[in-house]
Amino acid sequence: MKKILLILLAATILTSCSNKQKEEQARQVAIKMVKDSLRLDSFKKAEVAKKQEEQRLAQIAEEKREKRTLLLSEQREATANNGVASSTPTVHKKKGWSDAAKGTLIGGVAGAVGGAIIDKKHGRGALIGGAAGAGAGYLIGRGKDKKSGRVQSN
């Protein structure tokens, strides 16, 4: 619609003026108007994009608030039951390596290095020392896991 109006405006200016200087001025005015309208359109697009981003951030914030509210209500329910298990238990997944895994790795490496140094046949000593160290490291780490509650005692 804007382009049609601009074209009509430019056409009327061009037909009414026969002087080349006036035609050039009219052409420059028409070009300036088109550029200005394009700038305004880009500003409007930027405003729309900004509003959409604000709405997306508000939606994310609302979801976080809902999750917090849900967790708080579960905690209150658990407190109200005085330690009695609720109908929907909350399971917290442990992150990272267990102490048993860390102990196995550290014990295996230390045992392999020690066995290679002690035995004259380095390959055999590294294998035996690595196996012994890994076993000992696992047992020590498993004990730590039981104490911390990561692993349930049978």
C-alpha positions in Angstrom: 0.0 0.0 0.0 2.8 2.4 0.9 4.7 1.6 -2.3 1.6 2.3 -4.4 1.1 5.6 -2.7 4.7 6.5 -3.2 4.6 5.6 -6.9 1.4 7.7 -7.4 3.0 10.6 -5.5 6.2 10.3 -7.6 4.1 10.0 -10.8 2.0 13.1 -10.1 5.1 15.1 -9.2 6.9 14.0 -12.4 3.9 14.8 -14.6 3.3 18.2 -13.1 6.9 19.3 -13.4 8.5 19.6 -16.8 11.7 21.0 -15.6 14.5 18.5 -15.2 15.7 20.0 -12.0 12.3 19.7 -10.4 12.1 16.1 -11.7 15.4 15.3 -10.0 14.2 16.8 -6.7 11.0 14.9 -6.9 12.9 11.7 -7.5 15.2 12.4 -4.6 12.2 13.1 -2.3 10.6 9.8 -3.4 13.8 7.9 -2.7 14.1 9.5 0.7 10.5 8.6 1.6 11.1 4.9 0.5 14.3 4.7 2.6 12.5 6.3 5.6 9.6 3.8 5.3 12.1 0.9 5.1 13.8 2.2 8.3 10.5 2.4 10.1 9.6 -1.2 9.0 13.0 -2.5 10.4 12.4 -0.7 13.7 8.9 -2.3 13.9 10.4 -5.7 13.2 13.0 -5.2 15.9 10.3 -4.2 18.4 8.2 -7.3 17.5 11.3 -9.5 18.0 12.1 -7.9 21.3 8.5 -8.4 22.5 8.6 -12.1 21.5 11.9 -12.6 23.3 10.4 -10.9 26.5 7.4 -13.2 26.3 9.7 -16.3 25.9 11.8 -15.3 28.9 8.6 -14.6 31.0 7.3 -18.1 30.0 10.6 -19.7 31.1 10.5 -17.8 34.4 6.9 -18.9 35.0 7.8 -22.6 34.4 10.7 -22.2 36.9 8.3 -20.7 39.5 5.8 -23.6 38.9 8.6 -26.2 39.5 9.7 -24.4 42.7 6.1 -24.3 43.9 5.7 -28.0 43.2 8.9 -28.9 45.0 7.9 -26.8 48.0 4.5 -28.4 48.2 6.1 -31.9 48.1 8.4 -30.9 50.9 5.5 -29.5 53.0 3.5 -32.7 52.3 6.5 -34.8 53.5 6.9 -32.6 56.6 3.1 -32.8 57.3 3.3 -36.6 57.1 6.0 -36.6 59.8 8.4 -38.7 57.9 5.8 -41.1 56.5 6.5 -41.8 52.8 4.2 -39.8 50.5 2.3 -41.3 47.6 4.7 -39.7 45.1 8.3 -40.2 46.3 10.9 -37.8 45.1 13.9 -39.5 43.7 17.1 -37.5 43.5 19.6 -38.9 41.0 23.2 -38.9 42.2 25.6 -37.1 39.8 29.2 -37.8 39.1 31.4 -40.8 39.8 30.7 -43.0 42.9 33.5 -43.4 45.4 33.8 -47.1 44.4 34.5 -46.1 40.8 37.0 -43.5 41.8 38.7 -45.9 44.2 38.9 -48.6 41.5 40.5 -46.2 39.0 43.0 -44.7 41.5 43.9 -48.1 43.0 44.3 -49.7 39.6 46.6 -47.0 38.3 48.6 -46.9 41.5 48.9 -50.7 41.6 50.0 -50.9 38.0 52.7 -48.3 38.5 53.9 -49.9 41.7 53.9 -53.4 40.2 55.8 -52.2 37.2 58.5 -50.7 39.4 58.8 -53.7 41.8 58.7 -56.6 39.2 61.6 -57.1 36.8 59.1 -58.0 34.1 57.3 -54.8 33.9 54.2 -56.0 32.0 53.5 -58.8 34.4 54.0 -56.7 37.5 51.8 -53.9 36.1 49.0 -56.4 35.4 49.2 -58.0 38.8 49.6 -54.7 40.7 46.8 -53.1 38.7 44.3 -55.9 39.5 45.2 -55.9 43.2 45.1 -52.1 43.4 41.8 -51.9 41.6 40.2 -54.5 43.9 41.4 -52.8 47.0 40.3 -49.4 45.7 36.9 -50.7 44.9 36.4 -52.1 48.4 37.5 -48.9 50.0 35.3 -46.8 47.8 32.3 -49.1 48.3 32.6 -48.6 52.0 32.6 -44.8 51.6 29.5 -45.1 49.3 27.7 -47.1 52.0 28.6 -44.5 54.7 27.4 -41.6 52.5 24.1 -43.3 51.6 24.8 -43.5 47.9 24.5 -47.3 48.0 22.0 -49.1 50.2 23.4 -51.7 52.6 21.9 -55.1 52.2 
